Amino acid sequence: MVLLMLAVLILFKTNRRKLKFDSYVIQYIMFIILMGIALVFNGEFERFMFIKYALAYYLVAIIAYCATGVYADTPVKIRMIENTLLIIMAATSVITIMQYFNNPTGWLIGSMFGDINEVHQEWIDEAQNMDNLTGRSLAYGIMSFSFTNAMYISAVGILAFDGIINSNTLFKKIFYTILAVLGLVACFMTQQRSAFYFMLVAFIVLTYIHFKHKLILFFGLIVLLLICSQPLDLLLSDDSFMGRLSLQTMGEDNTRERLLRNGLIFIANNTMWGGPLAYMNANADLPPHNFILNALIYGGLLGGILLIVLFIKIFLKAIRVVFNKYKRSSSSFFCAIALICFLLQGMFHNESLVTGSTLLFVLLSLMQASDKLERNQNSV
């Protein structure tokens, strides 16, 4: 499909005129080259299967970025892309909920979308006799990995607010509200902490921004939260209900602290060329779960610094869109919120610029395309 899309972009003259390799793409290609060089010097180029990885992930991400930029040239097309992402989110959310309750059909449908890790499959088999998966991050929907599933739902679910705010009929507003709630529930059932809490915070902020003028409702919610503050605190600390999302459980889990500590030691000893396979071999096959560490371990010093600069560049671009008060109801605003949510989750997971996340590049391209359209409309 990527090769087909590449052919469509190159063969048609109209697409070639729109196709641009901007500074984001150029900088990312430079990182890929530097990562390949680092893998050569640390001796992992062949074992890492770099060429295969670059074609399977980095090429896909770059083509998705370019294709989105070429296609998303009208508000209608931007909404179509958002709706496509939301339909995928709804599908994986429904399957996630089925898997959370150990429904065999949910596991069967999920398995049709790709093989999953053997260890993950063993955990699923062990949990088959449970009523639900509270406390176990196993529900992967149609995304092969539970954290990938959670990050997708968490980021894309935010786009439902674009439909809630900008739809012209009550039916559509209700439809997008259902999608948003469905995504939030499914994200909870993935039992992925950062994904759920980032999504929840984003929903609260967006609700405040767009509905604060309804003062009675807003102050009513504030009073209700104050009344329920103590029970709410107890609820969030209840392992039997919140599972891995429990505040108490979060305080007890030191896995990421250990990976962070080991990552810093590894980088200190392998500063110039890094070594993703060497790091994972020393840490029970677990990556660092942190974008900055991943950038330096995968790309070496030069590639890592370049990618961190790219991350900051993308993040600041999204921040500028978010804090533009004239964009609070625009597509670019919601895409920027979703992009920020995804980028920040990369500080706690491995799905990021380092791994060539397709969704990240689609959201970035979609934000830029909608921002450009909105500026052109305002200048007319």
N, C-alpha and C positions, 0 to 999 in steps of 0.2 A: 504493500500500500504506500509506503514511503517512496519507493522508486516510481510508482505510478504518479504520485503527487509531484515529485521532482520533475517528471516528464511534462506534466501539465503546466508547471511553472515556467519551464524553459521553452517548450515548443510553441506556446501561444504568445504572439507578439504583444497583446494587451497585458498579459501577466508579466512579461519581461520588462515592460516599461514601468510597472508598479514595483517590481522586485528590487529591493535595496538591501545591501549588506551594510547595516549601520555599525556604529562603534560597539554596540553590545555584542553583535555576532563576531566581529573582527577580534575583539578582546577575548571572547570565548574560544574561538579557534586557536588563538595564541596559547591559551591555557592548555588546550588539548595537545598541542605540539609539545609544550614544555612538560606536560605530564608524561607523554611518550618518551621524551629524552630522560626524564627522571627514572622511569621504569627500566630503561636500558642501563643506566649507570648503577642502579641498585640491584640489577640482575633478575627483575621480576617481569620483564616485558613479555616473554613467551608464556610463563606460568599464569600471568594475569589475563592472557589472551586479549591484549590491548586492542588489536585491530578489530577483532570481533566485537569487543565491548564498545568501541568508538562507533561502529556501524549500527549496533543494536540500540544504543542509547543517545550518544551525542549527535549523530546524524539525524536521528528521529526528532530530537529536540529542536535542532536548527531548522529543519524543514517545516516543522509545526509552527515555529515562530514566524518564518517567512510566509508560509501559506496563509496564516491568520492575518498577517499584515496586508497581504494582497487581497484577500477576500473581504475583510471587514471594512468596506469603504462606504457603507451607508448605515444609518441607525437601525434599519430593518435587519440588515445582515448581522449587525452586532447582537441584536436581540435574538436572532436565530442561533448564533453560536452559544450565547448564554443559555438558551433553552435546551440546546443539545447537551451541554455540560450538566444542566439540571436534570434532564431525563436519565442520563447515566447515573447521576447521584441518587435519584429516586430508585432506580433499579438495584444498585448496590446496597442502598439503605434497606429496602424490603428484604433482600437476601440476607443482609446482616442481622436483621431482627429475627428471621427464621433460624439462622445459625445460632443466635444467642439462646434461643429456646430449644436447641438441639433437634430441630426439625430435619429429618433425613433429606427431604426435597431441597432444603436450603443448602446443605452440604453438597448434594449431587449437582445442583445448578452451578454452585461456586466452582466445583472441580472441572466444569466444562470450559472455563476461561483460562486454564493454564495449570501447570503442575505447581505444587507448593513444597516447601522445605520438608524433608523427611522428619526432622525433629518436631516441626510444627504439626505434622500429620500424626505423630505419636501422641502428642499432647491432646489433639482432638479426639483420638481414639480412646484415650484414658478418661476423657470428660463426657463420653457419650451417654453414660447413665445418670448424668446430673440433670436437674430440672432446668437450670439456666447457667450461663457462663459468668455470673458475677464473680469478680476477682480474677478472671482469666482473660487475657487479651488474645483470643483465638479467632473471633469472627472476622473473616477477611472479605466477606461479600463476594465481589467478582474481581478483586484486585490482587489476589495471590498472597499478599502480606497484610496482616492486620493493621500495621502502622501506615502503610500506603493507603489502605482503605480509609482509615480515620482521617488522614491528612487531606485526602480528596474530598470527603464529605464535609470536613470542617471548613475548607476554603470555598468550595463551590456553593455550599449552602448559603453563604453570605450573599451570593448573586440573586437569591430569591427575593431579597429586599428591593432590588431594582424593579422587579415585577410588582411587588406589593405597593411601592410608592408611585410608580409611573403607569400602571395599567389604567385603562379608561373605563373599565366595567367592574362592578362589585364581584361578579363571578370570577374574573381573573385574579382580583386581589385575594379572594378566599382561596383560590387554587394555589397561588404562590405562598400564601401563609401556611397551607397544609404541607407544601414541600419543605418549607423552612422548619416546621415542627418535626416532620418526619426525619429530616436530616439530623436535627439536634438529638432526637431519641436514639437514632441509629448510632450516632457518634458516641453517645453515652454507652451503648451496648458493645462498642469496640473495646471499651475499657482502656482507652489510651488517654492518659492524663492531659498532656499538653494540647492535644487536638480538641478535646471536649471543653476545657477551660478557656482556651483562646476563642473557640466558637461561641461559648456562652457570653464571654465578655464583649465580643463583637456584636452579638445580638442585643445586649443590654445598651451598649453605646448607640447603636443605630436606632433602637426604639426611642431612646431619650432624644436624640437629635431630631427625629422626624415627628415625634408625637408629644414633645414637651409643651406645645401650645395648648394641649388639652390638659389644663392645670388640675382639674378635679381628678381625672384619672391618674395623672402623675403623682400628685400628693397622696392620693388614695393608696397607690402602690408603695410609696415611701412609708406611710403609716403602717400598712400591712406588714412590710418587711421589719419595721421596728418592733411591732408586736410579736412577730414570729422569730426574732433574731436569735434568741436562746435555743428554741427547738431547731432552728435552721442550722445552727452551729453543731448541735448534737447529731442532726441528720447527716451533715457532711462528714462527720467523724465516725459514722456508723459503718463498720466494715461489712456487715451483713446486707446493707442496702447499696452502698456506694462501691464496694469491692475495691479494685485498684485505685479508684478515684477518691477514696476516703482520705481526708486530711491526715488522719493518724497513720495510715499505710504509707502515704507519701513521705512522711517524716522518718519512717523506719527503713525505707528502701535506699541503700547507699550504692547501688550498682553504677549509676552514672557518675557519682563522685569517684569511684574506683577507676572507671574507664577514663575519666578526665585526668586523674593523677597519673595513670599509666601512660596516657597519651602525651602529657607534658614531658615525662621522663624519656619516652621514645623519641620525641622530636628533638630533645636536647642531645640525644645520642646519634640521631640520624637527621641532622638539621638540613643538609644540602639536598639530599635525594629522597628522603622519606622512605616509604615501603609499606603499602597497605596489607600485603600478604604476611609480611614479617610481623606487623602489629597484631593482626588477627590471630596468627599462630601463637602468639604470646598471651592472648586474651580470650581463649576458648572460642575462637572464630567470631568474636563480637567486634564490630567496627566501633569507633569512638563515640558515636551518637552526639556529635557536635560538629557544626559546619566548619568552624575555624580549624579544629584539629584535623578534620577530614581533608580540608583544602591543603594543609601543609604535609600531611601523610601521603595523600594521593599525588599531589602535584609537585612535591619537593618545595624548597624555599622559594624559588622564582615563580613557579606555577601557582603555588599557594598564595603568595602575596598578590599576584595579578588577579586571582579569583576573588580574594577578599575585597580588593578595590572595586571589582565589578559588582560584588554584593552590595557594598556601600552605595555605589552609584545607582543601582536599581532601587534600593531602599529609600534613598533620598528623593528620587523621582516620584515614588509612590507617596511619600510623606508630603511633598509639595502639592500633589493632587488632592490629598485628603484635607489639607489645611487651607485650600482655596475655598472660601465661603460661598463662592458662586457656583460651585460644583456639587453641593450637598445632595442634589437629587439627580445627578447625571450618572450615566453608565460608567464613566471613568472613575468616579468616586467609589462605587461599589467594587469595581475590579481592583482598585488600589487597596481597599480594605482587605479583600480576599488575598491579594498578593502579599501584603504585609503579614497577614496571618500565616501564610504558607512559609514565608521566609523566616519568621521567628521560630516556627516549629522546627526548622532545620537546625536550631541550636540544641535541640533535644533528641533529634532523630537523624537518620542518614540520608533521607530523601531531600535532595537540595541541588544546587548548581553543580556540586561535585559529581553527583551520580547521573546528571543529565535528565532531570525531571521534566517530562513533557508538559505537565500541567503548569509548572512555573513559567515556562516560556510562552505558553498559550495565554496565560493571564497577563503577562508583561506586554505581549503584542496587542492583546485586546484593550488593555488600558491605554496604550499609546495611540492606537487607532481611534478609539472613542474620544480621547483628549484632543487629538488633531481635528476631528470632525467638529467638536464643540467649539474649538477656537475659531475655526473657519466660519461657522454659523454666526458666532458673536461678532466677527469682523465685517460681516455683510451689512 
